[in-house]
């Protein structure tokens, strides 16, 4: 790197410091990409932000071009995370190319926002199907898909069995046989995994998260959280905050 380039970079960093500019939380960004890889659409929507928002760097002085650059960067990162998550490179890169070409043709901010949502939901849906395919029977695939789509609601065995047009007793036996977990435990496990992410990377309180995920009471939420995480929601968040403070 020549002296002129180093000088320009130094000036750029100085101008950002002067403007009190801070990039988005790295941990929250990682959580967003991992939620896509998990196929958890509800969590993705909670973490998803506009193409350009507070905490994003300026990549071009032209507003539309700046949005396009951010969308291209996002496509590249998501593609690589999904490959790491099990998607074939051919599929992931082809999807990335498809969305980047669509981005290049956009002439309005509205079109870019539509592609932004389409790309994130497209990758998330493909990752969910990928994680379920070839592992479980068709009935259990539909059951888990139903659970993941309705994590923010009360999910009951009887209602799920009715959707699949099978008896609750049969679904219960089949689910335990294929997943190794009881239906209710599996639902709670996924809910608590989401709750843990929400505690660390959003401003939701544990009370709000309990209601958001459809738990019948705050005390029951704490009981289930302790069962799967080993501590209470408040202590879990406090420990994370303490660890982050020590690192910095």
Secondary structure as the mmCIF struct_conf table of DSSP 4:
data_model
#
loop_
_struct_conf.conf_type_id
_struct_conf.id
_struct_conf.beg_label_comp_id
_struct_conf.beg_label_asym_id
_struct_conf.beg_label_seq_id
_struct_conf.end_label_comp_id
_struct_conf.end_label_asym_id
_struct_conf.end_label_seq_id
HELX_RH_AL_P HELX_RH_AL_P1 UNK A 3 UNK A 18
TURN_TY1_P TURN_TY1_P1 UNK A 19 UNK A 20
HELX_LH_PP_P HELX_LH_PP_P1 UNK A 23 UNK A 25
HELX_RH_AL_P HELX_RH_AL_P2 UNK A 26 UNK A 38
TURN_TY1_P TURN_TY1_P2 UNK A 39 UNK A 39
HELX_RH_AL_P HELX_RH_AL_P3 UNK A 41 UNK A 47
BEND BEND1 UNK A 51 UNK A 52
TURN_TY1_P TURN_TY1_P3 UNK A 54 UNK A 55
HELX_LH_PP_P HELX_LH_PP_P2 UNK A 56 UNK A 58
BEND BEND2 UNK A 61 UNK A 62
HELX_RH_AL_P HELX_RH_AL_P4 UNK A 63 UNK A 84
TURN_TY1_P TURN_TY1_P4 UNK A 85 UNK A 86
HELX_RH_AL_P HELX_RH_AL_P5 UNK A 89 UNK A 105
BEND BEND3 UNK A 108 UNK A 108
HELX_RH_AL_P HELX_RH_AL_P6 UNK A 109 UNK A 132
TURN_TY1_P TURN_TY1_P5 UNK A 133 UNK A 135
BEND BEND4 UNK A 136 UNK A 136
HELX_RH_AL_P HELX_RH_AL_P7 UNK A 138 UNK A 149
TURN_TY1_P TURN_TY1_P6 UNK A 150 UNK A 152
BEND BEND5 UNK A 153 UNK A 153
HELX_RH_AL_P HELX_RH_AL_P8 UNK A 157 UNK A 164
TURN_TY1_P TURN_TY1_P7 UNK A 165 UNK A 165
BEND BEND6 UNK A 166 UNK A 166
HELX_RH_AL_P HELX_RH_AL_P9 UNK A 168 UNK A 179
BEND BEND7 UNK A 180 UNK A 181
HELX_RH_AL_P HELX_RH_AL_P10 UNK A 183 UNK A 201
BEND BEND8 UNK A 202 UNK A 203
HELX_RH_AL_P HELX_RH_AL_P11 UNK A 206 UNK A 212
TURN_TY1_P TURN_TY1_P8 UNK A 213 UNK A 214
BEND BEND9 UNK A 216 UNK A 216
HELX_RH_AL_P HELX_RH_AL_P12 UNK A 218 UNK A 229
BEND BEND10 UNK A 230 UNK A 231
HELX_RH_AL_P HELX_RH_AL_P13 UNK A 233 UNK A 247
#
